[in-house]
Amino acid sequence: MAASAPSSPAGNVLSVMFLTACTLGGLLLLELGIWHELRPYALALWQLQHLPERHIGDDFSGPAVLHGHLETTAARHAPSGTPSVLYYAWVEDHYRSGRSTSVRVLCNLGEDEDLTFRQGRRTMPFELFHHEEPIELLKRDGYLDSLRMQPKVAIDLGPVVSQKPVPQELYQRCISLTARGALHYKEARLQPGEPVTIIACQQAGVLRSCPGTSPVAGVLAKSSTVRLRQAFAQTPLNWLRGGTVLLALALGYLLSVLYKLSGGDK
């Protein structure tokens, strides 16, 4: 069997030049991404951290932090039977797909209407997400879980409660709960009297979501916003991690080619 012909010096030089150009291009794209994505997001996070704290009765229109409680006009219970001011519930179907386990959501339920914000004896209508604003619920608190600050209103009602079996009420309220595997009921809720921190704007005496020029559209968090701020920070970091991994692979491949060309593999 004939030995393969050695590569020509000109071809080796072209390969190195091409890989070097790809690496430099990757560095440039990473720098542009940091400038256009990471920098404005870091600025928005700084603004979020330094928003002023306000109270009912204060004259403000821009985004502000308020601490208090939420109330509802009528008694409300989550499907699990727990008294709740508001709740979001869903049913997941965990089933085997090949060698892995897949998860699909079969049904979503929630009640978050007719809310009032209270600070001491003072109250104020709460309509943070009642005018067709999109919302996003923080369902997990994993290291890489992220939320965007705009344009959705971010909600954190604490760790999600999971239980089996599925409450019987769900079989009447959901269209279909046909399972391929095991059904899991998940619920996030705010119970009466639990403290909340909100970030909102004031419009005509009502707590509303904020415009796109605000660092966030709005926030509703049980107790504090720590978990949400951590999820906000993960959004640009996840993008940066992806770009760094790709750049590291390109540099590693370039170094391996240079090593072979230098005769290091002999």
Sequence and secondary structure as in RCSB ss.txt:
>XXXX:A:sequence
MAASAPSSPAGNVLSVMFLTACTLGGLLLLELGIWHELRPYALALWQLQHLPERHIGDDFSGPAVLHGHLETTAA
RHAPSGTPSVLYYAWVEDHYRSGRSTSVRVLCNLGEDEDLTFRQGRRTMPFELFHHEEPIELLKRDGYLDSLRMQ
PKVAIDLGPVVSQKPVPQELYQRCISLTARGALHYKEARLQPGEPVTIIACQQAGVLRSCPGTSPVAGVLAKSST
VRLRQAFAQTPLNWLRGGTVLLALALGYLLSVLYKLSGGDK
>XXXX:A:secstr
        HHHHHHHHHHHHHHHHHHHHHHHHHIIIIIHHHHHHHHHHHT  B  TT    S EEEEEEEEESS 
 B TTS B SEEEEEEEEEEEETTEEEEEEEEEEEE  SEEEEETTEEEEEETT SS  EEE     TT    SS
SSEEEE SS EEESS  HHHHHHSS    SSEEEEEEEEE TT EEEEEEEEETTEEE   TTSS S EEEES S
HHHHHHHHHHHHHHHHHHHHHHHHHHHHHHHHHHHHTTTT 
